[in-house]
Every structure is written in C-alpha cells, then in structure tokens.
Amino acid sequence: MPPGGAERPSSFRQLVRRLDRLARSGMCMPFAIDVDGRFAGQVTVNNIVRGSAQFASVGYWLDRAYAGRGVMPLAVAMVIDHCFTTARLHRIEIAIRPENTNSLRVVEKLGMAEYGYAPRFLHIDDAWRDHRLYAVTVEEVSGRMVDRLKESH
Ligand SMILES: CC(C)(COP(=O)(O)OP(=O)(O)OC[C@H]1O[C@@H](n2cnc3c(N)ncnc32)[C@H](O)[C@@H]1OP(=O)(O)O)[C@@H](O)C(=O)NCCC(=O)NCCS
C-alpha cells in the first residue's frame, strides 16, 4: 500500500463498487470498452475538479488480446469528447510512465501536448514511478477529438 494511500481493491467487484461510489459523488466517470460484445478494458476520468479548475485526469487499460488495433486512441478520444461536451470540463490530463512506449503512442496519436515530467508521481508495483505529463484543453480542439484522430492517420 502506498504510504498514506487508499488500499487497492482486492477484487474487480470491489473496484466497480468504488468507481460507482466516486461516480455518484461526481468525482469520476468510469467507462467500459466493448469490442465485438466483449469487455476489453476501461477508460476512467479521475480526479474531477469543478469550480474554477474544471479539469480531470484520464487513466486506461486494455486487455493485451485487443492491443495494436487502435482501440485505445479511439476510446480515449470518445471519452475526451464527452468530457468537453456533456461534462463541460475544460482540461484533460494523462500521465504515462516513460518506459510505456505503447501508451505514449496513444497520446501522440491524439496530438496531446507534453507539458511536464513528474518524478515519483504515482505508486505502482510497490514503488513511486516517474511519469510524463500530457494535457489538452477544449480550446485546442476545433471539432471533436475523434475527428482529429481520424485526420492524423
Ligand atoms: C498501451 C495500450 C493500452 C495502447 O492501446 P492500443 O489500443 O493497443 O493502442 P494502439 O493500437 O494505437 O497501439 C499503440 C502502439 O502499441 C504498439 N502495440 C502494442 N501491442 C501491439 C500489438 N499486439 N500489435 C501491434 N502493435 C502493438 C504499437 O507500437 C502501437 O503503435 P503504432 O500504431 O504506431 O504501431 C495497449 O497497447 C496495451 O499495451 N495494453 C496492455 C497494458 C495496458 O493496458 N497498459 C495501460 C498502461 S497506461
């Protein structure tokens, strides 16, 4: 457990309960990724801050069986579009470990700007891990993220 942090959920059911509670309080928006009727992964909008901030951070994972097909860039683009329209957020951030080259391709494809480097940012696999920080604000996207993604190919 990270020092001073919340305990990790011990099961998927417990994770869903936690996400449900946070979603009801307006602090997070959890999404499931469905590929051909199968549950393939998740995109979660975390740490939603309202007031003068209107920002949030996005995290994701994908079953390796579905990797390399462009599923995650599309899923994240759809979620960011939802954040900027229905949820009326202003800024979305994504933090990625420097060694996670596949995940770095996702933000590259989305055209998100790198704005910083956070040493020892998140406690993962029993250690504090550095992360590269990316962000996009609503003003930077003239149409939808989904269209921007299509144009980048
Ligand atoms: C990182 C990850 C979520 C990206 O999602 P994705 O839907 O695979 O994204 P893309 O299809 O755009 O692939 C991104 C890059 O991953 C690489 N890749 C990963 N698995 C691959 C596979 N099986 N076949 C081909 N390329 C693969 C490619 O280099 C690709 O870049 P490219 O399109 O320029 O060739 C996913 O690849 C993955 O590794 N999932 C398992 C672990 C995980 O969930 N990590 C999340 C940590 S933040």
PDBQT file of the ligand as one rigid body, heavy atoms in Angstrom, charges set to zero:
ROOT
HETATM    1  C1  LIG A 201      -0.875   0.684 -24.238  1.00  0.00    +0.000 C 
HETATM    2  C2  LIG A 201      -2.189   0.209 -24.791  1.00  0.00    +0.000 C 
HETATM    3  C3  LIG A 201      -3.298   0.462 -23.760  1.00  0.00    +0.000 C 
HETATM    4  C4  LIG A 201      -2.493   1.052 -26.079  1.00  0.00    +0.000 C 
HETATM    5  O1  LIG A 201      -3.760   0.721 -26.627  1.00  0.00    +0.000 OA
HETATM    6  P1  LIG A 201      -3.913   0.201 -28.124  1.00  0.00    +0.000 P 
HETATM    7  O2  LIG A 201      -5.368   0.104 -28.408  1.00  0.00    +0.000 OA
HETATM    8  O3  LIG A 201      -3.087  -1.015 -28.303  1.00  0.00    +0.000 OA
HETATM    9  O4  LIG A 201      -3.297   1.419 -28.966  1.00  0.00    +0.000 OA
HETATM   10  P2  LIG A 201      -2.782   1.331 -30.477  1.00  0.00    +0.000 P 
HETATM   11  O5  LIG A 201      -3.464   0.249 -31.209  1.00  0.00    +0.000 OA
HETATM   12  O6  LIG A 201      -2.838   2.704 -31.006  1.00  0.00    +0.000 OA
HETATM   13  O7  LIG A 201      -1.266   0.894 -30.317  1.00  0.00    +0.000 OA
HETATM   14  C5  LIG A 201      -0.281   1.769 -29.779  1.00  0.00    +0.000 C 
HETATM   15  C6  LIG A 201       1.079   1.168 -30.045  1.00  0.00    +0.000 C 
HETATM   16  O8  LIG A 201       1.197  -0.042 -29.312  1.00  0.00    +0.000 OA
HETATM   17  C7  LIG A 201       2.039  -0.963 -30.060  1.00  0.00    +0.000 C 
HETATM   18  N1  LIG A 201       1.411  -2.277 -29.939  1.00  0.00    +0.000 N 
HETATM   19  C8  LIG A 201       1.057  -2.824 -28.755  1.00  0.00    +0.000 A 
HETATM   20  N2  LIG A 201       0.567  -4.056 -28.907  1.00  0.00    +0.000 NA
HETATM   21  C9  LIG A 201       0.594  -4.325 -30.187  1.00  0.00    +0.000 A 
HETATM   22  C10 LIG A 201       0.203  -5.456 -30.931  1.00  0.00    +0.000 A 
HETATM   23  N3  LIG A 201      -0.281  -6.562 -30.367  1.00  0.00    +0.000 N 
HETATM   24  N4  LIG A 201       0.323  -5.380 -32.252  1.00  0.00    +0.000 NA
HETATM   25  C11 LIG A 201       0.820  -4.287 -32.832  1.00  0.00    +0.000 A 
HETATM   26  N5  LIG A 201       1.206  -3.171 -32.148  1.00  0.00    +0.000 NA
HETATM   27  C12 LIG A 201       1.113  -3.193 -30.842  1.00  0.00    +0.000 A 
HETATM   28  C13 LIG A 201       2.265  -0.374 -31.413  1.00  0.00    +0.000 C 
HETATM   29  O9  LIG A 201       3.595   0.093 -31.449  1.00  0.00    +0.000 OA
HETATM   30  C14 LIG A 201       1.302   0.783 -31.492  1.00  0.00    +0.000 C 
HETATM   31  O10 LIG A 201       1.818   1.898 -32.156  1.00  0.00    +0.000 OA
HETATM   32  P3  LIG A 201       1.618   2.046 -33.778  1.00  0.00    +0.000 P 
HETATM   33  O11 LIG A 201       0.129   2.044 -34.038  1.00  0.00    +0.000 OA
HETATM   34  O12 LIG A 201       2.287   3.316 -34.099  1.00  0.00    +0.000 OA
HETATM   35  O13 LIG A 201       2.267   0.837 -34.401  1.00  0.00    +0.000 OA
HETATM   36  C15 LIG A 201      -2.147  -1.292 -25.186  1.00  0.00    +0.000 C 
HETATM   37  O14 LIG A 201      -1.306  -1.465 -26.309  1.00  0.00    +0.000 OA
HETATM   38  C16 LIG A 201      -1.567  -2.184 -24.094  1.00  0.00    +0.000 C 
HETATM   39  O15 LIG A 201      -0.383  -2.395 -24.040  1.00  0.00    +0.000 OA
HETATM   40  N6  LIG A 201      -2.412  -2.761 -23.205  1.00  0.00    +0.000 N 
HETATM   41  C17 LIG A 201      -1.971  -3.650 -22.157  1.00  0.00    +0.000 C 
HETATM   42  C18 LIG A 201      -1.413  -2.928 -20.941  1.00  0.00    +0.000 C 
HETATM   43  C19 LIG A 201      -2.182  -1.675 -20.544  1.00  0.00    +0.000 C 
HETATM   44  O16 LIG A 201      -3.379  -1.650 -20.530  1.00  0.00    +0.000 OA
HETATM   45  N7  LIG A 201      -1.446  -0.625 -20.222  1.00  0.00    +0.000 N 
HETATM   46  C20 LIG A 201      -2.002   0.653 -19.855  1.00  0.00    +0.000 C 
HETATM   47  C21 LIG A 201      -0.983   1.399 -19.109  1.00  0.00    +0.000 C 
HETATM   48  S1  LIG A 201      -1.246   3.129 -19.174  1.00  0.00    +0.000 SA
ENDROOT
TORSDOF 0
